[in-house]
């Protein structure tokens, strides 16, 4: 009999954490190791920055176009951030799911909640905790990307984000990068194997039952 393992439905893997908890580094490693996993490219109304590529870093659109899409319910999630708007377009994500491709989201807890509400059977939410707020502060200082007052604000905001960890399907502490990466990869592999995402299982099972030995 055929060993075909298609068709299957994709996974929406949503990873959230406070800034500095290691989310982005873990997501980059996961994508590097899994060629079938694609990062969701958000749409934004802000202007493109030097070094950015339209369609790779963001899809840059006018405020008017973004508003038209909001009114058409064309986003799985969207938000106003520092005077600009950001959102995850619905159509390419739904197309990827139907084609059996997995999509990774590196977003906050609010975006995770919105996507899970609209795609309850497809969304898998993972929240990454820091070992401590002291360690979170140390990491933010070490990466030297923000002024001191911004770092302090990020640490304080982290408390509000951590309050929502119990909304997620999986939660783990990033106290060791390799161990945390293994945890994230195990979650991804297990969710890919869930029966309801693997549409080939029913026909394959039926073929097995019809075999004559």
GROMACS elastic network, one bead per residue, 0.5 to 0.9 nm:
[ bonds ]
;  ai    aj funct       b0    kb
    1   204     6  0.87252   500
    1   207     6  0.75381   500
    1   208     6  0.81176   500
    1   211     6  0.86851   500
    2     5     6  0.88113   500
    2   204     6  0.82472   500
    3   204     6  0.83725   500
    4     7     6  0.84580   500
    4   200     6  0.78222   500
    4   204     6  0.85099   500
    5     8     6  0.75979   500
    5   198     6  0.78346   500
    5   199     6  0.85882   500
    5   200     6  0.59274   500
    5   201     6  0.78680   500
    5   204     6  0.86011   500
    6     9     6  0.89818   500
    6   100     6  0.83669   500
    6   198     6  0.73150   500
    6   199     6  0.69801   500
    6   200     6  0.53240   500
    6   201     6  0.86563   500
    7    99     6  0.80906   500
    7   100     6  0.69946   500
    7   197     6  0.88866   500
    7   198     6  0.66783   500
    7   199     6  0.54570   500
    7   200     6  0.53926   500
    7   201     6  0.89684   500
    8    97     6  0.86455   500
    8    98     6  0.79431   500
    8    99     6  0.76027   500
    8   100     6  0.50689   500
    8   101     6  0.85211   500
    8   196     6  0.86165   500
    8   197     6  0.55349   500
    8   200     6  0.65696   500
    9    96     6  0.85774   500
    9    97     6  0.54408   500
    9    98     6  0.56425   500
    9    99     6  0.67005   500
    9   101     6  0.71744   500
    9   102     6  0.82800   500
    9   122     6  0.83285   500
    9   192     6  0.87210   500
    9   196     6  0.81281   500
    9   198     6  0.62662   500
    9   199     6  0.70685   500
   10    96     6  0.68820   500
   10    98     6  0.67460   500
   10    99     6  0.71249   500
   10   103     6  0.74211   500
   10   122     6  0.73350   500
   10   192     6  0.75028   500
   10   197     6  0.67770   500
   10   198     6  0.87722   500
   11    97     6  0.66715   500
   11   100     6  0.79390   500
   11   101     6  0.71937   500
   11   103     6  0.62679   500
   11   104     6  0.82787   500
   11   121     6  0.89821   500
   11   122     6  0.55061   500
   11   123     6  0.65139   500
   11   124     6  0.72849   500
   11   188     6  0.84910   500
   11   191     6  0.73489   500
   11   192     6  0.66250   500
   11   197     6  0.78111   500
   12    93     6  0.84908   500
   12    97     6  0.78313   500
   12   102     6  0.60458   500
   12   104     6  0.60675   500
   12   105     6  0.73545   500
   12   115     6  0.88229   500
   12   119     6  0.85373   500
   12   122     6  0.56393   500
   12   124     6  0.60153   500
   12   125     6  0.83715   500
   13   102     6  0.74280   500
   13   103     6  0.61386   500
   13   105     6  0.61204   500
   13   106     6  0.87754   500
   13   122     6  0.84367   500
   13   123     6  0.61927   500
   13   124     6  0.50501   500
   13   125     6  0.63096   500
   13   126     6  0.76093   500
   13   188     6  0.73594   500
   13   191     6  0.89076   500
   14   103     6  0.83758   500
   14   104     6  0.59580   500
   14   106     6  0.63297   500
   14   107     6  0.71042   500
   14   111     6  0.89970   500
   14   112     6  0.63396   500
   14   115     6  0.86820   500
   14   116     6  0.89580   500
   14   123     6  0.69761   500
   14   124     6  0.59246   500
   14   126     6  0.60349   500
   14   127     6  0.84266   500
   15    23     6  0.69421   500
   15    24     6  0.87914   500
   15    27     6  0.77840   500
   15   104     6  0.75871   500
   15   105     6  0.60232   500
   15   106     6  0.52788   500
   15   107     6  0.65103   500
   15   108     6  0.79606   500
   15   109     6  0.87118   500
   15   112     6  0.79604   500
   15   124     6  0.84865   500
   15   125     6  0.60990   500
   15   127     6  0.59348   500
   15   128     6  0.75183   500
   16    23     6  0.66899   500
   16   105     6  0.82720   500
   16   106     6  0.62039   500
   16   107     6  0.55488   500
   16   108     6  0.52294   500
   16   109     6  0.60700   500
   16   112     6  0.75310   500
   16   125     6  0.77339   500
   16   126     6  0.62799   500
   16   128     6  0.63409   500
   17    20     6  0.80171   500
   17    21     6  0.61263   500
   17    22     6  0.77876   500
   17    23     6  0.61266   500
   17   106     6  0.88591   500
   17   107     6  0.81766   500
   17   108     6  0.68362   500
   17   109     6  0.77097   500
   17   126     6  0.84983   500
   17   127     6  0.55498   500
   17   129     6  0.63439   500
   17   130     6  0.83108   500
   17   158     6  0.82500   500
   17   161     6  0.73618   500
   17   162     6  0.76793   500
   17   165     6  0.86343   500
   18    21     6  0.57611   500
   18    22     6  0.85588   500
   18    23     6  0.82053   500
   18   108     6  0.80128   500
   18   127     6  0.89533   500
   18   128     6  0.77604   500
   18   129     6  0.73873   500
   18   130     6  0.79134   500
   18   136     6  0.85761   500
   18   154     6  0.78562   500
   18   155     6  0.80932   500
   18   157     6  0.77556   500
   18   158     6  0.50394   500
   18   159     6  0.82602   500
   18   161     6  0.62536   500
   18   162     6  0.71791   500
   19    22     6  0.76263   500
   19    23     6  0.78914   500
   19   136     6  0.80928   500
   19   140     6  0.78691   500
   19   154     6  0.66805   500
   19   155     6  0.79791   500
   19   157     6  0.88596   500
   19   158     6  0.71974   500
   20    23     6  0.75418   500
   20    24     6  0.87692   500
   20   130     6  0.79175   500
   20   136     6  0.57781   500
   20   137     6  0.77621   500
   20   138     6  0.88773   500
   20   139     6  0.60068   500
   20   140     6  0.55942   500
   20   143     6  0.87457   500
   20   154     6  0.86526   500
   20   155     6  0.88454   500
   21    24     6  0.85721   500
   21   128     6  0.66844   500
   21   129     6  0.62712   500
   21   130     6  0.50008   500
   21   131     6  0.83950   500
   21   135     6  0.88608   500
   21   136     6  0.62883   500
   21   139     6  0.79354   500
   21   140     6  0.88950   500
   21   173     6  0.86685   500
   21   174     6  0.67818   500
   22    25     6  0.55170   500
   22    26     6  0.62795   500
   22    27     6  0.86970   500
   22   128     6  0.77517   500
   22   129     6  0.88127   500
   22   130     6  0.80372   500
   22   139     6  0.89458   500
   22   174     6  0.70148   500
   22   177     6  0.80560   500
   23    26     6  0.52947   500
   23    27     6  0.61515   500
   23    28     6  0.86691   500
   23   106     6  0.74653   500
   23   127     6  0.87094   500
   23   128     6  0.67788   500
   23   174     6  0.87769   500
   24    27     6  0.50833   500
   24    28     6  0.61280   500
   24    29     6  0.86642   500
   24   106     6  0.69922   500
   25    28     6  0.51908   500
   25    29     6  0.63349   500
   25    30     6  0.87042   500
   25   177     6  0.88503   500
   26    29     6  0.52114   500
   26    30     6  0.62135   500
   26    31     6  0.87301   500
   26   177     6  0.76696   500
   26   180     6  0.78307   500
   26   181     6  0.59471   500
   26   184     6  0.78810   500
   27    30     6  0.50354   500
   27    31     6  0.62045   500
   27    32     6  0.85320   500
   27    39     6  0.89731   500
   27   104     6  0.79174   500
   27   105     6  0.87227   500
   27   106     6  0.74321   500
   27   181     6  0.85979   500
   27   184     6  0.87142   500
   28    31     6  0.52175   500
   28    32     6  0.60980   500
   28    33     6  0.87017   500
   29    32     6  0.50012   500
   29    33     6  0.62557   500
   29    34     6  0.86369   500
   29   181     6  0.77159   500
   30    33     6  0.52827   500
   30    34     6  0.61405   500
   30    37     6  0.81349   500
   30   181     6  0.75352   500
   30   184     6  0.79302   500
   30   185     6  0.67718   500
   31    34     6  0.50846   500
   31    35     6  0.64560   500
   31    36     6  0.81117   500
   31    37     6  0.58363   500
   31    38     6  0.69951   500
   31    39     6  0.78087   500
   31   104     6  0.83145   500
   32    35     6  0.67111   500
   32    37     6  0.87632   500
   33    37     6  0.88911   500
   34    37     6  0.56599   500
   34    38     6  0.87427   500
   35    38     6  0.75743   500
   36   101     6  0.64280   500
   36   102     6  0.65805   500
   36   103     6  0.86864   500
   37   101     6  0.68751   500
   37   102     6  0.50127   500
   37   103     6  0.57601   500
   37   104     6  0.66437   500
   38    41     6  0.89592   500
   38   101     6  0.77473   500
   38   102     6  0.63555   500
   38   103     6  0.50150   500
   38   104     6  0.59519   500
   38   105     6  0.89534   500
   39   102     6  0.86745   500
   39   103     6  0.56971   500
   39   105     6  0.62625   500
   39   106     6  0.80332   500
   40    88     6  0.72034   500
   40    89     6  0.87922   500
   40    92     6  0.88590   500
   40    93     6  0.75365   500
   40   103     6  0.60468   500
   40   104     6  0.58957   500
   40   105     6  0.57200   500
   40   106     6  0.81192   500
   41    55     6  0.71235   500
   41    56     6  0.67807   500
   41    57     6  0.65870   500
   41    58     6  0.55112   500
   41    59     6  0.68350   500
   41    87     6  0.89291   500
   41    88     6  0.70691   500
   41    89     6  0.83874   500
   41   105     6  0.85679   500
   42    55     6  0.88276   500
   42    57     6  0.78796   500
   42    58     6  0.52743   500
   42    59     6  0.62018   500
   42    60     6  0.87081   500
   42    86     6  0.64290   500
   42    87     6  0.54173   500
   42    89     6  0.70246   500
   43    55     6  0.87767   500
   43    58     6  0.55657   500
   43    60     6  0.58838   500
   43    61     6  0.69569   500
   43    66     6  0.80417   500
   43    78     6  0.88943   500
   43    85     6  0.80339   500
   43    86     6  0.55236   500
   43    87     6  0.52110   500
   43    88     6  0.62450   500
   43    89     6  0.69654   500
   44    47     6  0.82141   500
   44    58     6  0.65921   500
   44    59     6  0.62383   500
   44    60     6  0.52065   500
   44    61     6  0.61298   500
   44    62     6  0.81227   500
   44    63     6  0.83987   500
   44    66     6  0.76923   500
   44    84     6  0.70770   500
   44    85     6  0.54667   500
   44    87     6  0.65978   500
   45    59     6  0.86613   500
   45    60     6  0.59340   500
   45    61     6  0.53021   500
   45    62     6  0.54702   500
   45    63     6  0.54532   500
   45    64     6  0.89355   500
   45    65     6  0.87760   500
   45    66     6  0.70727   500
   45    84     6  0.56801   500
   45    85     6  0.54840   500
   45    86     6  0.68907   500
   46    49     6  0.89256   500
   46    60     6  0.69908   500
   46    61     6  0.79213   500
   46    62     6  0.81961   500
   46    63     6  0.85658   500
   46    83     6  0.84791   500
   46    84     6  0.56087   500
   46    85     6  0.72863   500
   46    86     6  0.84983   500
   47    60     6  0.70379   500
   47    61     6  0.85692   500
   48    51     6  0.85504   500
   48    52     6  0.63919   500
   48    53     6  0.77846   500
   48    54     6  0.75298   500
   48    58     6  0.84052   500
   48    60     6  0.69344   500
   49    52     6  0.55870   500
   49    53     6  0.85590   500
   50    53     6  0.86148   500
   52    56     6  0.76896   500
   52    57     6  0.60278   500
   52    58     6  0.80778   500
   53    56     6  0.53968   500
   53    57     6  0.57301   500
   53    58     6  0.73425   500
   53    59     6  0.86154   500
   54    57     6  0.62415   500
   54    58     6  0.57100   500
   54    59     6  0.53959   500
   54    60     6  0.62429   500
   55    58     6  0.53813   500
   55    60     6  0.76569   500
   56    59     6  0.73372   500
   61    64     6  0.81449   500
   61    65     6  0.62567   500
   61    66     6  0.65754   500
   62    65     6  0.52549   500
   62    66     6  0.63147   500
   62    67     6  0.86680   500
   63    66     6  0.50687   500
   63    67     6  0.61159   500
   63    68     6  0.86459   500
   63    84     6  0.84650   500
   63    85     6  0.78601   500
   64    67     6  0.51405   500
   64    68     6  0.62697   500
   64    69     6  0.87752   500
   65    68     6  0.50930   500
   65    69     6  0.63940   500
   65    70     6  0.87678   500
   66    69     6  0.51621   500
   66    70     6  0.63048   500
   66    71     6  0.87820   500
   66    85     6  0.77982   500
   66    86     6  0.86710   500
   66    87     6  0.85783   500
   67    71     6  0.62295   500
   67    72     6  0.85694   500
   68    71     6  0.52031   500
   68    72     6  0.62346   500
   68    73     6  0.87477   500
   68    74     6  0.86149   500
   69    73     6  0.61529   500
   69    74     6  0.50339   500
   69    75     6  0.69577   500
   69    89     6  0.84268   500
   70    73     6  0.51179   500
   70    74     6  0.60092   500
   70    75     6  0.65597   500
   70    78     6  0.81950   500
   71    74     6  0.76336   500
   72    75     6  0.83725   500
   73    76     6  0.78740   500
   73    90     6  0.83214   500
   74    77     6  0.89117   500
   74    88     6  0.85689   500
   74    89     6  0.59308   500
   74    90     6  0.53766   500
   74    91     6  0.71266   500
   75    78     6  0.64566   500
   75    87     6  0.61941   500
   75    88     6  0.53936   500
   75    91     6  0.80876   500
   76    87     6  0.74671   500
   76    88     6  0.56508   500
   76    89     6  0.61848   500
   76    90     6  0.51830   500
   76    91     6  0.89954   500
   76    93     6  0.87093   500
   76   111     6  0.83575   500
   76   114     6  0.67506   500
   76   115     6  0.54903   500
   76   118     6  0.67464   500
   76   119     6  0.83960   500
   77    86     6  0.84776   500
   77    87     6  0.55185   500
   77    88     6  0.55503   500
   77    89     6  0.77512   500
   77    90     6  0.83646   500
   77   110     6  0.85000   500
   77   111     6  0.55847   500
   77   112     6  0.81412   500
   77   113     6  0.86874   500
   77   114     6  0.55738   500
   77   115     6  0.60838   500
   77   118     6  0.88783   500
   78    85     6  0.71235   500
   78    86     6  0.54743   500
   78    88     6  0.63806   500
   78    89     6  0.86794   500
   78   111     6  0.70222   500
   78   114     6  0.84898   500
   79    84     6  0.84250   500
   79    85     6  0.56946   500
   79    86     6  0.55006   500
   79    87     6  0.63786   500
   79   110     6  0.87997   500
   79   111     6  0.79508   500
   80    83     6  0.63331   500
   80    84     6  0.56061   500
   80    86     6  0.64552   500
   80    87     6  0.88993   500
   81    84     6  0.53195   500
   81    85     6  0.59629   500
   81    86     6  0.71742   500
   82    85     6  0.82542   500
   87   111     6  0.87360   500
   88    93     6  0.82408   500
   88   111     6  0.88637   500
   89    92     6  0.66333   500
   89    93     6  0.70030   500
   90    93     6  0.54681   500
   90    94     6  0.61380   500
   90    95     6  0.86120   500
   91    94     6  0.52972   500
   91    95     6  0.61227   500
   91    96     6  0.86647   500
   92    95     6  0.50010   500
   92    96     6  0.61349   500
   92    97     6  0.86960   500
   93    96     6  0.50958   500
   93    97     6  0.63015   500
   93    98     6  0.87196   500
   93   102     6  0.89831   500
   93   103     6  0.72249   500
   94    97     6  0.51064   500
   94    98     6  0.62429   500
   94    99     6  0.86437   500
   95    98     6  0.52013   500
   95    99     6  0.62296   500
   95   100     6  0.87570   500
   95   101     6  0.86007   500
   96    99     6  0.50911   500
   96   100     6  0.62959   500
   96   102     6  0.68992   500
   96   103     6  0.73934   500
   97   100     6  0.51822   500
   97   101     6  0.55149   500
   97   102     6  0.65806   500
   97   103     6  0.78100   500
   97   122     6  0.80946   500
   98   101     6  0.75250   500
  100   197     6  0.85798   500
  100   198     6  0.89662   500
  102   192     6  0.85783   500
  105   112     6  0.83413   500
  107   110     6  0.81091   500
  107   111     6  0.61109   500
  107   112     6  0.66987   500
  108   111     6  0.55264   500
  108   112     6  0.62908   500
  108   113     6  0.87783   500
  108   161     6  0.80948   500
  109   113     6  0.60902   500
  109   114     6  0.86943   500
  109   127     6  0.83367   500
  109   161     6  0.69046   500
  109   164     6  0.69308   500
  109   165     6  0.81183   500
  109   167     6  0.85141   500
  109   168     6  0.86455   500
  110   113     6  0.50881   500
  110   114     6  0.63514   500
  110   115     6  0.87844   500
  111   114     6  0.51232   500
  111   115     6  0.62441   500
  111   116     6  0.85431   500
  112   115     6  0.53209   500
  112   116     6  0.60895   500
  112   117     6  0.85421   500
  112   123     6  0.85165   500
  112   125     6  0.68455   500
  112   168     6  0.85471   500
  113   116     6  0.51985   500
  113   117     6  0.61271   500
  113   118     6  0.87843   500
  113   125     6  0.86693   500
  113   167     6  0.79056   500
  113   168     6  0.86524   500
  114   117     6  0.51337   500
  114   118     6  0.64165   500
  114   119     6  0.86045   500
  115   118     6  0.51803   500
  115   119     6  0.58118   500
  115   120     6  0.77599   500
  115   123     6  0.69702   500
  116   119     6  0.50711   500
  116   121     6  0.81031   500
  116   122     6  0.77868   500
  116   123     6  0.53431   500
  116   124     6  0.76605   500
  116   125     6  0.78282   500
  117   120     6  0.56903   500
  117   123     6  0.87285   500
  118   123     6  0.88286   500
  119   122     6  0.53892   500
  119   123     6  0.58338   500
  120   123     6  0.56761   500
  120   124     6  0.84409   500
  121   124     6  0.84529   500
  121   196     6  0.86034   500
  121   197     6  0.88607   500
  122   197     6  0.82045   500
  124   168     6  0.80362   500
  124   169     6  0.65226   500
  124   170     6  0.82161   500
  124   188     6  0.86776   500
  124   191     6  0.77016   500
  125   167     6  0.83329   500
  125   168     6  0.50918   500
  125   169     6  0.52318   500
  125   170     6  0.64296   500
  125   171     6  0.86664   500
  126   165     6  0.86829   500
  126   168     6  0.58370   500
  126   169     6  0.60717   500
  126   171     6  0.58096   500
  126   172     6  0.81375   500
  126   184     6  0.81190   500
  126   187     6  0.86480   500
  127   162     6  0.86563   500
  127   164     6  0.89375   500
  127   165     6  0.60786   500
  127   166     6  0.87381   500
  127   167     6  0.88888   500
  127   168     6  0.62359   500
  127   169     6  0.80268   500
  127   170     6  0.62744   500
  127   172     6  0.67934   500
  127   173     6  0.87012   500
  128   165     6  0.83107   500
  128   170     6  0.85385   500
  128   171     6  0.58699   500
  128   172     6  0.54196   500
  128   173     6  0.57820   500
  128   174     6  0.63870   500
  128   180     6  0.88421   500
  129   132     6  0.82000   500
  129   162     6  0.73509   500
  129   165     6  0.83074   500
  129   171     6  0.72407   500
  129   172     6  0.60737   500
  129   174     6  0.60620   500
  129   175     6  0.86251   500
  130   133     6  0.68428   500
  130   135     6  0.70849   500
  130   136     6  0.60740   500
  130   172     6  0.87733   500
  130   173     6  0.56826   500
  130   174     6  0.55870   500
  130   175     6  0.67678   500
  131   134     6  0.83070   500
  131   135     6  0.64243   500
  131   136     6  0.75166   500
  131   173     6  0.60477   500
  131   174     6  0.64411   500
  131   175     6  0.54413   500
  132   135     6  0.51883   500
  132   136     6  0.62388   500
  132   137     6  0.86620   500
  133   137     6  0.60868   500
  133   138     6  0.85435   500
  133   155     6  0.68505   500
  133   156     6  0.89354   500
  133   158     6  0.81228   500
  133   159     6  0.85523   500
  134   137     6  0.51275   500
  134   138     6  0.62975   500
  134   139     6  0.87926   500
  134   155     6  0.87767   500
  135   139     6  0.62071   500
  135   140     6  0.86468   500
  136   139     6  0.52156   500
  136   140     6  0.63074   500
  136   141     6  0.87036   500
  136   155     6  0.71332   500
  136   158     6  0.89386   500
  137   140     6  0.51940   500
  137   141     6  0.62401   500
  137   142     6  0.86037   500
  137   151     6  0.71354   500
  137   152     6  0.77050   500
  137   154     6  0.85327   500
  137   155     6  0.63540   500
  138   141     6  0.51612   500
  138   142     6  0.60596   500
  138   143     6  0.87464   500
  139   142     6  0.50037   500
  139   143     6  0.62531   500
  139   144     6  0.88629   500
  140   143     6  0.54994   500
  140   144     6  0.68198   500
  140   145     6  0.75750   500
  140   146     6  0.76898   500
  140   151     6  0.64332   500
  140   154     6  0.86387   500
  140   155     6  0.87077   500
  141   144     6  0.54372   500
  141   145     6  0.77706   500
  141   146     6  0.76991   500
  141   147     6  0.87030   500
  141   148     6  0.78889   500
  141   151     6  0.72031   500
  142   145     6  0.84256   500
  143   146     6  0.82743   500
  144   147     6  0.79154   500
  145   151     6  0.89939   500
  146   149     6  0.81112   500
  146   150     6  0.59611   500
  146   151     6  0.61575   500
  147   150     6  0.53554   500
  147   151     6  0.63308   500
  147   152     6  0.88491   500
  148   151     6  0.50780   500
  148   152     6  0.62931   500
  148   153     6  0.86812   500
  149   152     6  0.51304   500
  149   153     6  0.62552   500
  149   154     6  0.86838   500
  150   154     6  0.61348   500
  150   155     6  0.86689   500
  151   154     6  0.50532   500
  151   155     6  0.62848   500
  151   156     6  0.87103   500
  152   155     6  0.51827   500
  152   156     6  0.63163   500
  152   157     6  0.86048   500
  153   156     6  0.51338   500
  153   157     6  0.60297   500
  153   158     6  0.85034   500
  154   158     6  0.60860   500
  155   158     6  0.50550   500
  155   159     6  0.71810   500
  156   159     6  0.57293   500
  156   160     6  0.75146   500
  157   160     6  0.53973   500
  157   161     6  0.65353   500
  157   162     6  0.88088   500
  158   161     6  0.50276   500
  158   162     6  0.60211   500
  158   163     6  0.86400   500
  159   162     6  0.51456   500
  159   163     6  0.63992   500
  160   163     6  0.53270   500
  160   164     6  0.73601   500
  161   164     6  0.56602   500
  161   165     6  0.73000   500
  162   165     6  0.53182   500
  162   166     6  0.85111   500
  163   166     6  0.73593   500
  164   167     6  0.56670   500
  164   168     6  0.77429   500
  165   168     6  0.57216   500
  165   169     6  0.89182   500
  165   170     6  0.86964   500
  165   171     6  0.69832   500
  166   169     6  0.79095   500
  166   170     6  0.86978   500
  166   171     6  0.80227   500
  168   171     6  0.68143   500
  170   187     6  0.80767   500
  172   180     6  0.75181   500
  172   183     6  0.79437   500
  172   184     6  0.88033   500
  173   176     6  0.83040   500
  173   180     6  0.72743   500
  174   177     6  0.63117   500
  174   179     6  0.79540   500
  174   180     6  0.54563   500
  174   181     6  0.85836   500
  175   179     6  0.81471   500
  175   180     6  0.73739   500
  176   179     6  0.54874   500
  176   180     6  0.59834   500
  176   181     6  0.85125   500
  177   180     6  0.50800   500
  177   181     6  0.59643   500
  177   182     6  0.85694   500
  178   181     6  0.50612   500
  178   182     6  0.62143   500
  178   183     6  0.86542   500
  179   182     6  0.51241   500
  179   183     6  0.62982   500
  179   184     6  0.87934   500
  180   184     6  0.62677   500
  180   185     6  0.86093   500
  181   184     6  0.50962   500
  181   185     6  0.60868   500
  181   186     6  0.85174   500
  182   185     6  0.50898   500
  182   186     6  0.60601   500
  182   187     6  0.86096   500
  183   186     6  0.51792   500
  183   187     6  0.63114   500
  183   188     6  0.87600   500
  184   187     6  0.51516   500
  184   188     6  0.63023   500
  184   189     6  0.87285   500
  185   188     6  0.50678   500
  185   189     6  0.61487   500
  185   190     6  0.85594   500
  186   189     6  0.51466   500
  186   190     6  0.60463   500
  186   191     6  0.85250   500
  187   190     6  0.52189   500
  187   191     6  0.61367   500
  187   192     6  0.86043   500
  188   191     6  0.52709   500
  188   192     6  0.62185   500
  188   193     6  0.88277   500
  189   192     6  0.51750   500
  189   193     6  0.65217   500
  190   193     6  0.52161   500
  190   194     6  0.67201   500
  191   194     6  0.53587   500
  191   197     6  0.84185   500
  192   195     6  0.85953   500
  192   197     6  0.69816   500
  192   198     6  0.79434   500
  193   196     6  0.86181   500
  193   197     6  0.71818   500
  193   198     6  0.69513   500
  194   197     6  0.56889   500
  194   198     6  0.67574   500
  195   198     6  0.52556   500
  195   199     6  0.74922   500
  195   201     6  0.71319   500
  196   199     6  0.66297   500
  196   201     6  0.87466   500
  197   200     6  0.88976   500
  198   201     6  0.59367   500
  198   202     6  0.85987   500
  199   202     6  0.66424   500
  199   203     6  0.81110   500
  200   203     6  0.57693   500
  200   204     6  0.60878   500
  200   205     6  0.85777   500
  201   204     6  0.50834   500
  201   205     6  0.59195   500
  201   206     6  0.85236   500
  202   205     6  0.51805   500
  202   206     6  0.62127   500
  202   207     6  0.86736   500
  203   206     6  0.50369   500
  203   207     6  0.61589   500
  203   208     6  0.86610   500
  204   207     6  0.51230   500
  204   208     6  0.63055   500
  204   209     6  0.87859   500
  205   208     6  0.50991   500
  205   209     6  0.63492   500
  205   210     6  0.88164   500
  206   209     6  0.51371   500
  206   210     6  0.63851   500
  206   211     6  0.89191   500
  207   210     6  0.51526   500
  207   211     6  0.64657   500
  208   211     6  0.53239   500
  208   212     6  0.88430   500
  209   212     6  0.83257   500
